[in-house]
Amino acid sequence: MGHRLTRIYTRTGDDGTTGLGDGTRIAKDSTRIEALGAVDELNSALGLLLAEALDPDAAQTLIRVQHTLFDLGAEVSVPGHSIVQENQVLWLESRMDEWNHGLAPLKEFILPGGTRPAAVCHLARSICRRTERRILALMRQETVSPTVLHYVNRLSDLLFVLARILNRAGGSGDVLWQPRTHTDSDHGT
């Protein structure tokens, strides 16, 4: 960052455009800005999750992810720029393998919920999936490193595993989906 902001409002976006990292101005509703906004929203959801009482290992992992997401956003903000590397994807996989090792194998689908930290984690996971879709839409129009998509895809998997861990730590366990086996008349409707 060449200079620090001394004034937050600039009025340069009043015409419906915003500046990219390379100085280019584009529409605020462009596919690139939609992708950037999704990355920002995901990072904010992780900040909300970090406001919960988390195990220090989980908290440190999420803080590292937040920093990487900021780098990922910078990469999306500058067309042709590459920051996120495959080793960061591999790191997510190794964290996931460590965390998943102690969990029971899944036989049913899991509903988002359980403890408050797990529910917040599931919310972050679903925002991560939307972020992945926004990045994919951008990749269909412009060149973006596939590593960006790989990272976000693995991150959603990591958040799924973390939600299971948070439920276990909170004494809730997984919230299992119950397939509908009754009719609407069972509920008086």
Order of alpha helices (4+ residues) and beta strands (2+ residues): beta-beta-alpha-alpha-alpha-alpha-alpha
